[in-house]
Amino acid sequence: MPDQDSTPRPPALAGRLPSPRTLRRLTLGVLVGVASVWSASLVVAGLWLAFSARQTWPMFSSAALLGGVTAIAMGVFVFMFLVADRLFPKAGRHVGWIIEVAIVVLICAGLVATAWAVWSGAGP
């Protein structure tokens, strides 16, 4: 079966180079893997902040809860933007766009609320 790529290649490299389609798939796989680990680490850190850090540092309980919710929202956004949008490009953009904007608003509000809780010293 001939290669679907019509790009001319030097004769010495004709059988060794992967096709551009294979390279795109490989790049997508690396991106999905790295972004999935990144988003999962944000979600795990957010869950730890929201549930464990509150008992460890009671003077920062409200800031830990707000920071945890913000980190979870960040993880969801990273996954939606870098993984889901690329794996399912034909999904409804209207619904996805509305959800992504809502998550960004939640992240911004969470960052402001967390900063306020830290600087004001809001405790339990």
trRosetta pair geometry for C-beta under 8 A, 3 or more apart (Angstrom, degrees):
i j d omega theta_ij theta_ji phi_ij phi_ji
3 19 5.8 -178 -163 -88 110 119
4 19 6.8 57 53 -155 83 153
4 21 6.9 23 69 -10 121 142
5 19 4.6 -179 -20 -145 132 100
5 20 5.7 129 -108 16 132 95
5 21 7.0 -149 -60 -5 105 95
7 20 7.2 90 -2 -24 140 121
9 13 5.4 -113 170 89 111 95
9 14 5.1 144 95 -101 120 59
9 17 6.3 -160 -132 38 144 135
10 13 5.0 61 66 24 92 100
10 14 7.2 -123 93 -49 44 74
11 14 5.5 -18 -148 -28 37 120
13 16 5.3 -85 -157 49 63 108
13 17 5.4 40 161 -23 105 110
14 17 7.9 -73 -154 24 10 96
18 22 4.0 -103 169 85 117 136
18 23 5.7 143 97 -51 114 81
18 26 7.6 62 109 -14 161 139
19 22 4.8 100 56 4 76 100
19 23 7.2 -140 98 -3 43 86
20 23 5.4 -53 -147 38 38 114
20 24 6.3 43 153 -23 68 101
21 24 5.7 -50 -149 33 32 112
21 25 6.6 30 152 -16 63 105
22 25 5.7 -55 -150 37 33 111
22 26 6.2 34 152 -19 66 107
23 26 5.6 -53 -145 38 32 113
23 27 6.2 34 155 -19 66 106
24 27 5.7 -54 -145 38 29 111
24 28 6.3 31 154 -19 64 106
25 28 5.6 -53 -146 37 31 112
25 29 6.3 34 153 -21 64 105
26 29 5.6 -53 -149 34 31 114
26 30 6.5 30 153 -17 64 103
27 30 5.8 -52 -148 35 32 109
27 31 6.3 32 153 -18 65 107
28 31 5.6 -55 -146 39 31 112
28 32 6.1 31 156 -19 66 107
28 86 6.2 -171 -144 155 102 127
29 32 5.8 -53 -143 37 29 109
29 33 6.3 29 157 -18 63 108
30 33 5.8 -57 -149 37 29 111
30 34 6.2 21 159 -12 66 109
31 34 6.2 -60 -143 41 26 103
31 35 5.9 18 163 -11 65 115
31 82 6.6 -137 165 177 99 100
31 83 8.0 180 128 -91 86 62
31 86 6.9 -14 106 83 132 172
32 35 6.1 -60 -137 44 24 106
32 36 6.0 28 160 -24 62 111
32 82 7.7 171 -103 136 45 87
32 83 5.3 92 -134 -124 77 88
32 86 6.9 -139 -75 84 94 127
32 87 6.7 76 -107 -61 130 110
33 36 5.9 -57 -146 33 24 110
33 37 6.6 20 158 -14 61 105
34 37 6.0 -56 -151 37 31 108
34 38 6.2 31 152 -20 65 109
35 38 5.4 -53 -144 38 34 115
35 39 6.1 29 159 -15 68 106
35 78 6.1 -164 -167 158 90 95
35 79 6.9 142 145 -105 99 46
35 82 3.7 -148 -139 115 152 133
35 83 5.1 -172 103 -53 126 92
36 39 6.0 -54 -141 40 28 104
36 40 6.1 27 158 -17 64 110
36 79 6.9 62 -111 -114 56 92
36 83 5.9 82 -69 -87 81 145
37 40 5.8 -57 -143 40 28 110
37 41 6.2 29 157 -21 64 107
38 41 6.0 -57 -150 34 26 108
38 42 6.7 26 153 -17 62 105
38 75 7.9 -174 125 -126 63 74
38 78 5.7 -109 110 157 108 150
38 82 7.9 18 62 60 129 155
39 42 5.6 -52 -151 35 35 113
39 43 6.4 33 153 -17 67 105
39 75 4.4 112 -170 -166 68 73
39 76 7.2 114 -164 -65 115 16
39 78 4.1 -166 -86 87 95 110
39 79 3.9 116 -169 -54 169 89
39 82 7.6 -170 -43 52 121 116
39 83 7.1 -87 3 -6 148 130
40 43 5.7 -54 -147 38 34 110
40 44 6.2 32 156 -17 68 107
40 75 6.9 111 -71 -158 13 125
41 44 5.8 -52 -141 39 32 109
41 45 6.1 33 157 -18 65 107
41 75 7.5 -171 68 -108 44 116
42 45 5.8 -56 -145 39 28 110
42 46 6.2 30 154 -20 63 109
42 71 5.3 -157 -178 178 78 82
42 72 7.3 157 134 -98 86 24
42 74 4.9 -114 -177 96 142 100
42 75 3.3 -178 89 -73 108 94
42 78 6.4 115 17 18 150 138
43 46 5.6 -56 -148 38 30 113
43 47 6.4 31 154 -19 65 104
43 71 7.3 168 -96 131 23 87
43 72 5.4 62 -128 -125 66 68
43 75 3.7 -152 -49 113 78 167
43 76 7.3 91 -84 -47 108 68
44 47 5.7 -51 -146 36 32 110
44 48 6.4 34 153 -19 64 104
45 48 5.6 -53 -148 36 32 112
45 49 6.3 33 153 -19 65 105
45 68 8.0 -153 126 -123 59 68
45 71 5.2 -100 96 169 96 150
46 49 5.6 -51 -145 36 32 111
46 50 6.1 25 159 -16 66 110
46 67 7.6 -151 -125 130 71 62
46 68 4.5 114 -172 -167 64 59
46 69 6.8 129 -169 -61 115 10
46 70 7.1 -158 -119 70 114 47
46 71 3.1 -169 -78 88 96 102
46 72 3.7 -168 125 -47 156 73
46 73 7.8 154 -122 9 158 56
46 74 7.5 167 -60 40 132 94
46 75 6.4 -125 2 -2 133 125
47 50 5.8 -58 -141 41 30 108
47 51 6.0 -9 171 12 67 115
47 68 6.6 108 -79 -164 12 112
47 72 6.8 88 -51 -81 68 111
48 51 6.8 -77 -135 52 20 84
48 52 5.0 -38 -162 38 65 119
48 53 6.2 73 140 -27 74 98
48 68 7.3 -159 69 -115 44 110
49 52 7.6 -29 -62 53 10 76
49 53 4.8 -19 -136 21 45 137
49 54 7.9 80 163 -36 48 79
49 64 4.9 -158 179 -170 79 78
49 65 7.5 -179 134 -80 87 19
49 67 5.0 -97 169 97 150 98
49 68 3.4 -169 90 -76 99 90
49 71 6.1 104 23 21 140 140
50 53 7.6 53 3 37 16 97
50 54 7.1 -3 173 -25 28 117
50 64 6.8 170 -92 140 28 82
50 65 5.4 69 -132 -129 70 54
50 68 2.9 -173 -50 127 82 158
50 69 6.3 96 -90 -46 125 65
50 72 7.3 -4 -25 -27 139 126
51 54 6.9 -71 -166 20 12 111
51 68 7.3 140 -9 -150 60 162
52 55 6.4 -66 -164 38 40 100
52 56 6.3 32 149 -18 73 113
53 56 5.3 -59 -142 41 40 113
53 57 6.0 -17 176 31 78 99
53 60 7.2 -47 147 94 105 111
53 64 4.2 -158 101 -147 113 137
53 68 7.3 -180 38 -60 120 117
54 57 7.5 -78 -134 63 17 64
54 58 7.1 51 170 -106 57 52
54 60 7.8 -127 -113 95 50 68
54 61 4.4 65 -150 -135 88 81
54 64 4.8 -168 -72 85 69 137
54 65 6.1 42 -81 -54 126 87
55 58 7.0 6 -144 -71 28 82
57 60 4.6 8 120 36 117 105
57 61 7.4 -167 101 -59 66 59
57 64 6.8 142 69 -51 102 136
58 61 5.4 -4 -156 -46 49 112
58 123 7.2 40 140 -165 76 98
58 124 5.8 -28 179 -39 92 125
59 121 7.6 -37 175 -162 99 79
59 123 5.4 -52 -146 -115 53 102
59 124 8.0 -82 -106 -19 26 86
60 63 4.5 -60 -169 54 84 114
60 64 5.2 93 124 -33 92 97
60 117 7.8 99 -155 135 68 107
60 118 7.1 17 -132 -107 104 75
60 123 7.9 -51 -61 -116 21 60
61 64 5.8 -54 -143 35 26 111
61 65 6.5 26 157 -18 62 105
61 123 6.6 56 29 -175 99 53
61 124 4.6 38 41 -84 145 81
62 65 5.7 -52 -147 36 33 111
62 66 6.3 28 156 -13 66 108
62 117 4.8 -142 109 -149 102 134
62 122 4.7 -52 61 115 144 111
62 123 7.0 127 4 158 108 8
62 124 7.0 177 -33 -95 89 33
63 66 5.9 -57 -143 43 31 108
63 67 5.9 29 157 -17 66 112
63 114 5.6 90 -154 -155 74 71
63 117 3.9 -180 -81 113 78 118
63 118 4.8 91 -124 -67 145 73
63 122 6.9 137 -43 65 86 93
64 67 5.7 -55 -138 43 27 109
64 68 6.0 33 157 -24 63 108
65 68 5.7 -54 -147 34 27 113
65 69 6.6 24 157 -15 62 104
66 69 5.9 -54 -148 37 31 108
66 70 6.3 31 153 -18 64 108
66 110 5.9 172 177 -156 82 77
66 113 4.8 -134 -156 113 141 107
66 114 4.3 -173 113 -81 114 77
66 117 5.6 146 26 4 145 150
67 70 5.5 -55 -146 39 33 113
67 71 6.2 33 156 -20 67 105
67 110 7.5 129 -104 167 29 102
67 114 4.6 98 -71 -130 76 137
68 71 5.8 -53 -144 36 30 109
68 72 6.4 31 155 -18 64 104
69 72 5.7 -53 -149 36 32 112
69 73 6.4 33 152 -18 64 105
69 106 8.0 -102 145 170 100 108
69 110 5.7 -146 97 -123 93 130
70 73 5.7 -55 -149 37 32 111
70 74 6.4 36 151 -22 65 104
70 106 7.7 -175 -114 140 61 80
70 107 6.0 97 -154 -137 83 57
70 110 3.1 169 -88 139 100 134
70 111 5.9 127 -146 -59 146 58
70 113 7.9 -178 -57 59 122 100
70 114 5.8 -69 -6 -30 149 137
71 74 5.4 -49 -147 34 35 115
71 75 6.5 37 153 -20 64 102
72 75 5.7 -52 -151 34 33 112
72 76 6.5 33 152 -18 65 104
73 76 5.7 -52 -147 36 34 112
73 77 6.3 34 153 -20 65 106
73 103 5.5 174 -172 -162 95 85
73 106 4.8 -143 -139 111 154 118
73 107 5.0 -161 115 -74 124 77
73 110 6.2 158 33 -2 141 155
74 77 5.7 -56 -148 37 31 111
74 78 6.4 32 155 -19 66 104
74 107 5.8 98 -74 -118 75 120
75 78 5.8 -51 -145 35 31 110
75 79 6.4 28 156 -15 64 107
76 79 5.9 -59 -151 39 30 110
76 80 6.2 28 154 -19 66 109
76 103 6.0 -135 97 -135 110 139
77 80 5.7 -55 -143 38 31 110
77 81 5.9 17 164 -11 67 114
77 100 6.8 100 -135 -142 87 74
77 103 4.6 171 -79 133 100 135
77 104 6.7 105 -120 -69 143 66
77 107 6.5 -28 -20 -48 152 138
78 81 6.2 -62 -138 44 24 102
78 82 5.7 -14 177 16 64 118
78 83 7.9 52 132 -3 64 99
79 82 6.9 -70 -123 53 16 85
79 83 5.0 -34 -163 33 60 123
79 84 6.3 58 142 -17 74 103
80 83 7.4 -23 -63 52 7 81
80 84 4.9 -34 -138 38 45 128
80 85 6.7 62 156 -30 58 95
80 96 7.2 170 -178 -158 112 95
80 99 7.0 -139 -148 112 156 114
80 100 6.0 -167 121 -92 137 91
80 103 7.0 141 29 17 150 164
81 84 7.7 32 -9 46 15 88
81 85 5.9 -6 -154 3 30 132
81 100 6.6 99 -75 -129 92 124
82 85 7.3 22 -42 40 6 103
82 86 6.8 -15 172 -2 39 122
83 86 6.4 -82 -156 41 19 100
83 87 6.1 2 165 -8 65 116
84 87 6.1 -60 -134 43 28 102
84 88 5.9 -26 -179 33 67 107
84 91 7.5 -28 159 21 94 158
84 96 7.7 -169 118 -131 119 124
85 88 7.2 -75 -126 63 16 71
85 89 6.9 53 168 -100 57 59
85 91 7.8 -112 -117 46 49 120
85 96 6.9 125 -94 177 92 148
86 89 6.7 7 -143 -65 28 91
88 91 4.3 48 134 -31 112 116
91 95 7.8 -88 152 63 96 107
91 96 6.0 90 111 -45 113 133
92 95 4.6 49 102 19 119 106
92 96 6.3 159 93 -10 63 92
93 96 5.5 -62 -141 47 34 111
93 97 5.6 39 161 -27 71 108
94 97 6.0 -54 -145 33 23 110
94 98 6.7 22 156 -17 59 106
95 98 5.9 -56 -151 35 32 110
95 99 6.5 26 154 -15 66 108
96 99 5.9 -59 -148 39 31 108
96 100 6.1 30 156 -19 67 108
97 100 5.8 -54 -143 37 30 110
97 101 6.3 28 158 -17 64 106
98 101 6.0 -56 -148 37 28 109
98 102 6.4 29 153 -19 63 108
99 102 5.6 -55 -148 37 32 113
99 103 6.4 32 154 -20 66 104
100 103 5.7 -53 -148 35 32 110
100 104 6.5 32 153 -19 65 104
101 104 5.7 -52 -148 36 34 111
101 105 6.4 35 152 -19 65 103
102 105 5.7 -52 -150 36 32 112
102 106 6.4 35 150 -19 64 105
103 106 5.4 -52 -149 37 35 115
103 107 6.4 39 150 -23 66 102
104 107 5.5 -48 -147 33 34 113
104 108 6.5 33 154 -17 65 103
105 108 5.9 -53 -147 38 31 109
105 109 6.2 28 156 -14 65 109
106 109 5.9 -57 -143 42 29 108
106 110 6.0 31 156 -21 64 111
107 110 5.7 -58 -145 39 27 112
107 111 6.3 29 157 -21 64 105
108 111 5.9 -52 -148 33 30 110
108 112 6.5 25 156 -13 63 106
109 112 5.9 -57 -149 40 31 108
109 113 6.0 27 155 -16 67 111
110 113 5.7 -56 -139 42 29 108
110 114 6.0 30 160 -20 66 108
111 114 5.9 -54 -142 37 26 109
111 115 6.3 26 158 -17 62 108
112 115 5.9 -56 -148 38 29 110
112 116 6.3 29 154 -19 64 107
113 116 5.6 -53 -146 37 31 112
113 117 6.3 32 154 -20 65 105
114 117 5.7 -53 -146 36 32 110
114 118 6.4 29 155 -18 65 105
115 118 5.9 -55 -147 36 31 109
115 119 6.1 15 161 -7 66 113
116 119 6.2 -64 -139 46 26 100
116 120 5.7 11 168 -8 67 118
116 122 7.6 32 125 -7 78 129
117 120 6.3 -59 -129 45 21 100
117 122 4.5 -76 -143 46 73 119
118 121 7.9 20 169 -68 27 38
